[in-house]
Each structure stands twice: as structure tokens, then as C-alpha cells.
Amino acid sequence: MAVIEILLPKMGESVAEATITKFVVNPGEQTEADEPLVEIATDKVDSEVPAPEDGTLVEWLVQEGDVVAVGQAIAKFEIDGDAAAAPSASAVAPAPTPVPEPKPAPASTPSAEVVEALQAPLAPAGPLDQMPARMGANGRFYSPLVRSIAQSEGVTSAELEGIKGSGSEGRVTKKDILAYIAARGSAPTAVTGPSATPSPAPAALGASAAPTVSVSGQDEIVEMDRMRKLIADHMVRSKQTSPHVTSFVEADMTRIVEWRKRNKAAFEAAHGTKLTFTPLIAEAIVKAIRDFPGVNASVDGDRIIIKKQINLGMATALPSGNLIVPVIHNADQLSLVGLATRVNDLAERARTGKLKPDDTAGGTYTMSNVGTFGNVMGTPIINQPQVGILALGAIRKKPAVIETPEGDMIGIRHMMFLSHSYDHRVVDGMLGGSFVKRVATYLEEFDLNRPVV
């Protein structure tokens, strides 16, 4: 027998921490390899941590509700069989009865990858734009979300050090900093340290700027669930960060509608997956990104980072009414069959709650199909830290002018609006407008004789 520490696994390059939401196995209970031990939640997706081997859960080193860094020990687990079978990468301890007290040092020290990720600069610049992952005399750990909120709200490092944390080992949680900001908005706060005046929070977006809502006996009060709170926070911060501009183009989808009608049955029979409009439009978007790589970017302070990979996010509505954005990684390297397979797989796993953290990480540009709900067009909000998002409207039959060698005529065409929202800090009208026009051109010039590959 051997007792090992189970560490919170790495869950994608942009995920540095997770919240412990529910213990599935209690101390003393046996479980089999790959069976879930605990449910966790990140700011992107819910997931589970499985048992590494057949064995018994000895002790939880965390509590439900704790925010835990990637690489931190969360449990002690006794593996069935010989000690030699224990993974060499795990911290192994002898297993007498009773189990010895856990050693605190490994449990509180994040991995080098986590520290590096947390020390990356954040945008927009603010009082905390140079804040390290651990700071102050007490060396407390601050999560990326807490740092981002503090930065956007003008909370200085001195203020942050003075906030009493309710998380594990006194860590400041999202709830703690939001409560502090709300209290600061209603009363002045004495801050020790440098006398520099913090930058004010953007007007009308601070917690104190919210209007008072009256509630009558006939109103229904619905508490936001965790995902809705994350979406709300993400959307507000996107508007605070990026000046949004939206350009509109109407595309003639008749060629694509006709080709799909002719070939969708053969496509499904040949490749075992349905052919929707989404992969066809995704293909055009990827081609246009190749032509205009400036929309496939992020902003880091006063630097523009042009992404070499094209990882296309697709906003997906969930049965709960919430929204998630799974990512088609390396979309430019996929054929139409590959795109159709990935789109259908991600959409299905999103609806059934089976997405993994990596499925929502690393997006560089996003598309959102508002036409699914019968909407003609929309003005989508940028999915930070990206600089552009394209909304796809409903495809509708409309009378349109058709140019022919014999002259112009009126015909019934399948038309669709494309709405491109972009970050005007780095994407000007010429680039943003030219990009969405190029997407429309690729859709309109679709080859009717294209084989079903």
C-alpha cells in the first residue's frame, strides 16, 4: 500500500485555478481508477478529478468552496497494491495508521507554470498592471480573476493587501473583492502606503452605480447561478476593456444553400456526421482570417500580439439558458469534413455538459450564430482577450438585385447579415470592415460543383 497526494491537474494553458464545488467520494471510501473523486469549476467549464488508481480516499486537504491553484495538493489517496505501483511524480508518504499530519509546504506552493501564468501582464493597464502573483509582506496568493477585477476597478496593491480573505489560508476570493469594492463605493477608505490617487472605476460600471430596483409581491426573484455570474462579469469587463465598433455586411448564401441541399444526405452517409451551415461559414471565416491576420490578435498593454494559430470559438447556448464558447483548435488545418465533425462534437458535448477545460481554452477569434433564434443580426460582445467576434444572422429568402451579362434583374435569394464587432483600440474600420466583407465574398463565391470530400 502507498499513500500519495492528489494534485489539482493542469486544465488548459489559460486555467490557473479551480473552485472545489462538490466532494463525490468521502474519506474512507474505496473507489476505482478513473472514477470521479471531486467536482471542480473554473471560469470556463465544470470538470471532475478522477481517481488515479484503485484505492481509498484517506483525507481531503481542501474544503468545498475553496479556490485551489493548479498543482496544489487536494487529497491523500491510498493506492491498492505494492508501493512500486505508485506514480513517481506524486508525493508519496508511508501509510501507517493513523495517517500522519499533512505537510503544509507542498499544498500551498503553486507550480512554476502557475506562477509564470499569474505573473503575465494584464490589460487594460491600471494601478496593478505590474502586480506579481504573490506580493506584500504576507506573500498572499492572488488569483488572475481577483487581480483582473482589482485592476479594472482601480484597487491598489496596498488596498488589496488590506482586504480580509475568506478563502483557504486567508486567500482573497472574488466575493471578498466585490464586497470590498461595493463598500468602498459607499464610504471612503483609508489606504496606507504611497499617496498616489487610484484611477477611478469606469463611470456607471462600478458596483455603487447600479440603480435601486424596487420589488413588488408579484415579482419573481431568481438567484444567478455560478455560470451566469461569470458570464455577467466577463461581459462587463469586455465592455470596460474594449471600445466596440460593429460593421455589417449582407451576404448572398444562395450557392451554399443549394449545394448543401444537394449534398447533405451524401455527406452524412460518407462521413457519419451531419452537414450544417456552421462548418461552411467557419471555413469562410478561417480563409478571411488568413487574409486579414490582424483580427486574430490580442492586446497586451501597448503591444498587439498576432496569433499564428487560428483557434475558432463558437458561442453555444446551453439548455440552462447560459452560454459557453468551445473552441475549434487549429481550424485552418481542418478540411470541411474535419470542421463539421468538430462542430457537431463540441456542440453535443456542450449541451450534455461533457466539455473538458481544454475544449474552451486558447480561442483566438469567435463566431456567434444569432440566426439560430431567428434573429436577423446582432451586435456581439468581444470574447476577451480577443479583438473580434462575428455574429451570423438568420438565412432568409428575400428579393434581391441579381447582376447578369444581360442586365440586372430581381430574384429570390437566400440572404444573411454578418455583424462584425471589433476592438477599436487596434482594429480600425478599414480592417474590421474589409474582413467581414471578405467573409461574405467567400460565401457568395462558393463552388456549386464542389465534390463531397
C-alpha positions as CSV (number, residue, x, y, z in Angstrom):
1,M,0.0,0.0,0.0
2,A,1.1,3.6,-0.6
3,V,-0.4,6.9,0.2
4,I,0.0,9.7,-2.4
5,E,-1.1,13.3,-2.7
6,I,-3.6,14.0,-5.5
7,L,-2.8,17.4,-7.1
8,L,-5.2,19.6,-8.9
9,P,-4.4,18.8,-12.5
10,K,-3.5,21.3,-15.2
11,M,-6.7,22.2,-17.1
12,G,-5.5,24.2,-20.1
13,E,-2.9,26.8,-20.7
14,S,-5.2,29.7,-19.5
15,V,-6.6,28.0,-16.4
16,A,-4.6,28.6,-13.2
17,E,-7.1,27.7,-10.5
18,A,-10.4,26.0,-9.9
19,T,-13.1,26.0,-7.2
20,I,-13.9,22.8,-5.3
21,T,-17.7,22.5,-5.8
22,K,-18.6,19.0,-4.6
23,F,-16.9,16.0,-3.0
24,V,-18.0,12.8,-4.8
25,V,-16.1,10.4,-2.5
26,N,-15.8,10.7,1.3
27,P,-12.8,9.9,3.4
28,G,-12.5,6.1,4.0
29,E,-14.5,5.2,0.8
30,Q,-13.0,3.0,-1.8
31,T,-13.1,3.8,-5.5
32,E,-11.9,2.5,-8.8
33,A,-9.4,4.1,-11.2
34,D,-10.8,6.9,-13.3
35,E,-13.9,7.2,-11.2
36,P,-14.6,10.9,-10.2
37,L,-13.4,11.9,-6.7
38,V,-14.4,15.6,-6.8
39,E,-16.3,18.1,-9.0
40,I,-14.5,21.3,-9.8
41,A,-15.3,24.5,-11.6
42,T,-13.1,27.0,-13.5
43,D,-14.1,30.3,-15.0
44,K,-14.6,28.4,-18.3
45,V,-16.1,25.0,-17.7
46,D,-17.0,22.4,-15.0
47,S,-15.0,19.2,-14.7
48,E,-14.1,16.3,-12.4
49,V,-10.8,15.0,-10.9
50,P,-10.7,11.2,-11.3
51,A,-9.0,8.6,-9.1
52,P,-5.5,7.8,-10.4
53,E,-5.7,4.1,-9.4
54,D,-8.0,1.7,-7.5
55,G,-7.8,2.7,-3.9
56,T,-9.2,4.5,-0.9
57,L,-9.6,8.2,-0.2
58,V,-7.7,8.9,3.0
59,E,-8.3,12.6,3.6
60,W,-9.4,15.8,1.9
61,L,-6.8,18.6,2.2
62,V,-9.3,21.2,1.0
63,Q,-12.9,22.2,1.7
64,E,-15.9,22.6,-0.7
65,G,-15.9,26.2,-1.9
66,D,-12.1,26.6,-1.7
67,V,-10.3,28.1,-4.7
68,V,-7.2,25.9,-5.4
69,A,-4.2,26.6,-7.6
70,V,-3.2,24.2,-10.3
71,G,-0.6,21.8,-8.8
72,Q,-1.8,22.2,-5.2
73,A,-2.5,19.0,-3.2
74,I,-6.2,18.5,-2.7
75,A,-6.4,15.0,-1.1
76,K,-4.5,12.0,0.2
77,F,-5.2,8.7,-1.5
78,E,-4.2,5.2,-0.6
79,I,-3.4,3.1,-3.7
80,D,-4.2,-0.7,-3.6
81,G,-1.2,-2.9,-4.3
82,D,2.5,-2.5,-4.0
83,A,4.2,0.8,-3.3
84,A,6.2,0.4,-6.5
85,A,2.9,0.8,-8.4
86,A,2.5,4.4,-7.1
87,P,3.2,7.1,-9.8
88,S,6.7,8.5,-9.3
89,A,5.5,12.1,-10.0
90,S,3.2,12.1,-6.9
91,A,4.4,12.9,-3.4
92,V,4.5,9.5,-1.6
93,A,4.2,9.1,2.1
94,P,4.2,6.0,4.3
95,A,0.8,4.7,5.3
96,P,0.7,3.7,9.0
97,T,-2.5,4.1,11.0
98,P,-3.4,6.8,11.8
99,V,-2.3,8.7,8.8
100,P,0.3,11.4,9.6
101,E,-0.5,15.0,9.5
102,P,-0.3,16.6,6.0
103,K,2.8,18.6,5.3
104,P,1.7,22.2,4.5
105,A,4.6,23.3,2.2
106,P,3.7,21.2,-0.9
107,A,0.0,22.0,-0.5
108,S,0.4,25.8,-0.6
109,T,3.1,26.2,-3.3
110,P,1.9,26.6,-6.8
111,S,3.8,25.1,-9.7
112,A,6.3,27.1,-11.8
113,E,3.8,27.1,-14.7
114,V,1.2,28.7,-12.4
115,V,3.5,31.4,-11.1
116,E,4.6,32.2,-14.7
117,A,1.0,32.4,-15.9
118,L,-0.1,34.6,-13.0
119,Q,2.8,37.0,-13.5
120,A,1.9,37.7,-17.1
121,P,0.8,41.4,-17.5
122,L,-2.9,42.1,-17.8
123,A,-4.8,44.6,-20.0
124,P,-6.0,47.2,-19.6
125,A,-3.2,48.9,-17.8
126,G,-4.0,50.2,-14.3
127,P,-2.7,50.5,-10.8
128,L,-2.0,46.8,-10.6
129,D,-0.6,46.2,-14.1
130,Q,2.8,45.2,-12.7
131,M,1.4,43.2,-9.7
132,P,3.2,39.9,-9.2
133,A,1.3,36.7,-8.4
134,R,2.5,36.9,-4.7
135,M,3.0,40.3,-3.2
136,G,3.2,42.2,0.1
137,A,4.8,41.3,3.4
138,N,2.4,38.4,3.9
139,G,3.2,36.9,0.4
140,R,-0.5,36.1,-0.2
141,F,-1.6,34.4,-3.4
142,Y,-4.0,36.4,-5.7
143,S,-5.8,34.6,-8.5
144,P,-5.9,36.0,-12.0
145,L,-9.6,36.8,-11.6
146,V,-9.1,38.8,-8.4
147,R,-6.2,40.6,-10.0
148,S,-8.2,41.4,-13.1
149,I,-11.1,42.8,-11.0
150,A,-8.8,44.8,-8.8
151,Q,-7.1,46.3,-11.9
152,S,-10.3,47.2,-13.7
153,E,-11.8,48.8,-10.5
154,G,-8.6,50.8,-9.6
155,V,-7.9,48.9,-6.4
156,T,-4.2,49.5,-5.5
157,S,-1.9,46.8,-4.2
158,A,-1.9,48.4,-0.8
159,E,-5.7,48.2,-0.6
160,L,-5.7,44.6,-1.8
161,E,-3.3,43.6,0.9
162,G,-5.7,45.1,3.5
163,I,-8.7,43.0,2.4
164,K,-9.6,40.2,4.7
165,G,-9.8,37.0,2.7
166,S,-12.4,34.3,3.4
167,G,-10.7,31.6,1.2
168,S,-8.2,28.9,2.0
169,E,-5.3,30.3,4.1
170,G,-6.8,33.7,4.1
171,R,-6.9,34.0,0.3
172,V,-8.9,36.9,-1.2
173,T,-11.8,35.4,-3.3
174,K,-13.9,37.1,-5.9
175,K,-16.7,37.6,-3.4
176,D,-14.3,39.3,-1.0
177,I,-13.0,41.8,-3.5
178,L,-16.5,42.6,-4.9
179,A,-17.8,43.1,-1.4
180,Y,-14.8,45.5,-0.7
181,I,-15.5,47.4,-3.9
182,A,-19.2,47.8,-3.0
183,A,-18.3,49.0,0.4
184,R,-15.6,51.4,-0.9
185,G,-18.2,52.9,-3.3
186,S,-20.4,53.9,-0.3
187,A,-17.7,55.0,2.1
188,P,-14.2,56.4,1.8
189,T,-11.4,54.0,2.6
190,A,-8.2,55.0,4.3
191,V,-5.2,53.5,2.5
192,T,-1.7,53.3,3.9
193,G,1.3,53.4,1.6
194,P,2.0,55.6,-1.4
195,S,-0.2,58.6,-1.7
196,A,-0.9,58.2,-5.4
197,T,-4.6,58.5,-6.2
198,P,-6.0,55.4,-7.7
199,S,-7.7,55.6,-11.1
200,P,-11.4,55.8,-10.8
201,A,-13.6,52.9,-12.0
202,P,-15.3,53.5,-15.3
203,A,-18.4,55.6,-15.0
204,A,-21.7,53.7,-14.5
205,L,-20.0,50.4,-14.2
206,G,-18.9,50.3,-10.6
207,A,-21.0,48.4,-8.0
208,S,-22.2,51.7,-6.4
209,A,-23.5,53.0,-9.7
210,A,-26.3,50.3,-10.0
211,P,-29.7,51.8,-9.7
212,T,-32.0,50.7,-6.8
213,V,-34.5,48.1,-8.0
214,S,-38.0,48.1,-6.5
215,V,-39.6,44.7,-6.0
216,S,-43.3,44.1,-5.6
217,G,-45.1,41.0,-4.3
218,Q,-45.8,39.8,-7.8
219,D,-42.2,39.8,-8.9
220,E,-40.1,36.6,-9.1
221,I,-36.6,36.9,-7.8
222,V,-34.2,34.4,-9.4
223,E,-30.7,34.0,-8.0
224,M,-27.9,33.9,-10.6
225,D,-26.2,30.6,-10.9
226,R,-22.4,30.4,-10.9
227,M,-22.1,30.3,-14.7
228,R,-24.4,33.3,-15.2
229,K,-22.4,35.3,-12.7
230,L,-19.2,34.5,-14.6
231,I,-20.8,35.5,-17.9
232,A,-22.1,38.7,-16.5
233,D,-18.7,39.6,-15.1
234,H,-16.9,38.6,-18.3
235,M,-19.3,40.8,-20.5
236,V,-19.0,43.9,-18.2
237,R,-15.2,43.6,-18.2
238,S,-15.2,43.2,-22.0
239,K,-17.1,46.5,-22.4
240,Q,-14.8,48.2,-19.9
241,T,-11.7,46.9,-21.8
242,S,-12.6,47.3,-25.5
243,P,-14.2,50.2,-27.4
244,H,-16.6,48.2,-29.5
245,V,-17.4,49.0,-33.1
246,T,-19.7,46.9,-35.3
247,S,-19.7,46.6,-39.1
248,F,-22.5,44.9,-41.1
249,V,-22.5,43.1,-44.4
250,E,-25.3,41.2,-46.2
251,A,-24.1,38.0,-47.9
252,D,-25.9,36.1,-50.6
253,M,-26.0,32.5,-49.3
254,T,-27.9,31.0,-52.3
255,R,-25.0,29.0,-53.6
256,I,-24.2,27.4,-50.2
257,V,-27.9,26.7,-49.5
258,E,-28.3,24.9,-52.9
259,W,-25.0,22.9,-52.5
260,R,-25.9,21.8,-49.0
261,K,-29.4,20.8,-50.1
262,R,-28.0,18.6,-52.9
263,N,-25.2,17.0,-50.8
264,K,-26.2,16.9,-47.2
265,A,-27.5,13.3,-47.4
266,A,-24.5,12.0,-49.3
267,F,-22.2,13.9,-46.9
268,E,-23.7,12.3,-43.8
269,A,-23.7,8.8,-45.5
270,A,-20.0,9.2,-46.4
271,H,-18.6,10.8,-43.2
272,G,-21.1,9.8,-40.5
273,T,-21.8,13.4,-39.4
274,K,-24.4,16.0,-40.3
275,L,-23.6,18.9,-42.5
276,T,-25.0,22.1,-41.1
277,F,-24.3,25.7,-42.3
278,T,-21.9,26.3,-39.4
279,P,-18.8,24.5,-40.8
280,L,-19.4,26.0,-44.2
281,I,-19.4,29.5,-42.7
282,A,-16.5,28.6,-40.4
283,E,-14.4,27.7,-43.4
284,A,-15.0,31.1,-45.0
285,I,-14.1,32.9,-41.7
286,V,-10.9,31.0,-41.4
287,K,-10.0,31.9,-45.0
288,A,-10.7,35.5,-44.3
289,I,-8.5,35.4,-41.1
290,R,-5.6,34.2,-43.3
291,D,-6.1,37.2,-45.5
292,F,-6.5,39.7,-42.5
293,P,-4.5,38.2,-39.6
294,G,-4.9,41.5,-37.7
295,V,-8.3,40.4,-36.4
296,N,-6.7,37.2,-35.0
297,A,-5.0,39.0,-32.2
298,S,-4.9,40.1,-28.5
299,V,-3.8,43.2,-26.7
300,D,-1.1,43.2,-24.1
301,G,-0.7,46.8,-22.7
302,D,0.6,48.8,-25.7
303,R,1.6,45.6,-27.7
304,I,-0.5,43.8,-30.3
305,I,0.0,40.0,-30.3
306,I,-0.8,38.5,-33.7
307,K,-1.8,34.9,-33.1
308,K,-0.3,32.3,-35.5
309,Q,-2.8,29.6,-34.6
310,I,-6.4,30.1,-35.8
311,N,-8.5,28.7,-32.9
312,L,-12.1,29.5,-33.7
313,G,-14.6,29.7,-30.8
314,M,-18.2,29.0,-31.4
315,A,-20.7,30.5,-28.9
316,T,-23.1,27.8,-27.9
317,A,-26.4,28.2,-26.0
318,L,-26.9,25.6,-23.2
319,P,-30.2,24.1,-22.1
320,S,-29.9,26.1,-18.9
321,G,-30.1,29.4,-20.9
322,N,-26.4,30.1,-20.2
323,L,-23.7,30.4,-22.9
324,I,-20.3,28.7,-23.4
325,V,-17.7,29.0,-26.1
326,P,-16.0,25.8,-27.1
327,V,-13.0,26.2,-29.4
328,I,-12.1,24.5,-32.7
329,H,-8.3,24.4,-32.3
330,N,-6.2,24.8,-35.5
331,A,-9.3,25.4,-37.6
332,D,-7.2,26.4,-40.6
333,Q,-5.7,22.9,-40.7
334,L,-9.1,21.1,-40.9
335,S,-11.0,20.1,-44.1
336,L,-14.7,20.7,-44.4
337,V,-15.2,17.2,-43.0
338,G,-12.9,17.9,-40.1
339,L,-14.7,21.2,-39.3
340,A,-18.2,19.5,-39.5
341,T,-17.0,16.7,-37.2
342,R,-15.5,19.1,-34.6
343,V,-18.5,21.5,-34.7
344,N,-21.0,18.7,-34.1
345,D,-18.9,17.0,-31.4
346,L,-18.3,20.3,-29.5
347,A,-21.9,21.3,-29.7
348,E,-23.2,18.0,-28.5
349,R,-20.7,17.8,-25.6
350,A,-21.6,21.4,-24.6
351,R,-25.3,20.6,-24.4
352,T,-24.7,17.5,-22.4
353,G,-22.1,19.1,-20.0
354,K,-19.2,16.9,-21.1
355,L,-16.8,19.6,-22.3
356,K,-13.2,19.4,-20.9
357,P,-11.3,22.6,-19.8
358,D,-9.1,22.3,-22.9
359,D,-12.2,22.5,-25.1
360,T,-12.8,26.1,-24.1
361,A,-9.2,27.3,-23.9
362,G,-7.0,29.2,-26.3
363,G,-9.6,30.8,-28.6
364,T,-8.3,33.5,-30.9
365,Y,-11.5,34.6,-32.7
366,T,-15.2,33.8,-32.1
367,M,-18.3,33.4,-34.1
368,S,-21.8,33.5,-32.7
369,N,-24.9,32.2,-34.6
370,V,-27.7,34.5,-33.5
371,G,-29.7,33.3,-36.5
372,T,-30.4,30.1,-34.6
373,F,-33.0,32.1,-32.7
374,G,-34.5,33.7,-35.8
375,N,-32.6,37.0,-35.3
376,V,-31.6,38.9,-38.4
377,M,-28.5,40.5,-36.9
378,G,-26.9,41.3,-33.6
379,T,-24.1,43.3,-32.1
380,P,-22.0,40.7,-30.2
381,I,-19.7,41.5,-27.3
382,I,-16.0,40.6,-27.8
383,N,-14.8,37.5,-26.0
384,Q,-11.7,38.8,-24.2
385,P,-8.8,38.8,-24.7
386,Q,-9.7,38.5,-28.4
387,V,-10.2,41.6,-30.6
388,G,-13.1,40.5,-32.8
389,I,-16.3,38.4,-33.0
390,L,-18.7,37.7,-35.9
391,A,-22.4,37.2,-35.4
392,L,-24.3,35.2,-38.1
393,G,-27.9,36.2,-38.7
394,A,-30.8,34.1,-39.9
395,I,-30.7,33.0,-43.6
396,R,-33.9,34.3,-45.2
397,K,-35.4,34.4,-48.7
398,K,-35.5,37.9,-50.0
399,P,-36.0,39.7,-53.3
400,A,-32.5,41.0,-54.4
401,V,-30.9,42.5,-57.4
402,I,-29.0,40.0,-59.5
403,E,-26.3,41.2,-61.9
404,T,-26.1,39.2,-65.2
405,P,-24.4,39.8,-68.5
406,E,-27.8,40.6,-69.9
407,G,-28.5,43.2,-67.3
408,D,-29.9,43.5,-63.7
409,M,-32.9,41.6,-62.6
410,I,-34.9,40.9,-59.4
411,G,-34.7,37.4,-58.0
412,I,-35.4,35.4,-54.8
413,R,-32.1,34.9,-53.0
414,H,-31.1,33.4,-49.6
415,M,-29.6,36.4,-47.7
416,M,-27.8,36.6,-44.4
417,F,-26.4,39.5,-42.4
418,L,-22.9,39.3,-40.9
419,S,-22.2,41.6,-37.9
420,H,-18.5,42.0,-37.0
421,S,-17.8,43.6,-33.6
422,Y,-14.1,44.6,-33.1
423,D,-11.8,46.3,-30.6
424,H,-11.3,49.8,-31.9
425,R,-8.1,50.1,-29.9
426,V,-6.3,48.0,-32.5
427,V,-8.8,47.2,-35.3
428,D,-9.8,50.2,-37.4
429,G,-12.8,50.4,-39.7
430,M,-10.8,49.5,-42.8
431,L,-9.5,46.3,-41.3
432,G,-12.7,45.4,-39.5
433,G,-14.9,46.2,-42.5
434,S,-12.6,44.6,-45.0
435,F,-12.5,41.4,-43.0
436,V,-16.3,40.9,-42.8
437,K,-16.7,41.8,-46.5
438,R,-14.1,39.1,-47.4
439,V,-16.1,36.5,-45.4
440,A,-19.2,37.5,-47.4
441,T,-17.2,37.2,-50.7
442,Y,-16.0,33.7,-49.9
443,L,-19.6,32.7,-49.0
444,E,-21.0,34.2,-52.2
445,E,-18.3,32.6,-54.5
446,F,-18.8,29.1,-53.1
447,D,-18.3,26.5,-55.8
448,L,-21.6,24.8,-56.7
449,N,-19.6,21.9,-58.3
450,R,-17.5,21.2,-55.3
451,P,-17.3,17.5,-54.6
452,V,-18.4,16.0,-51.3
453,V,-15.0,15.2,-49.8
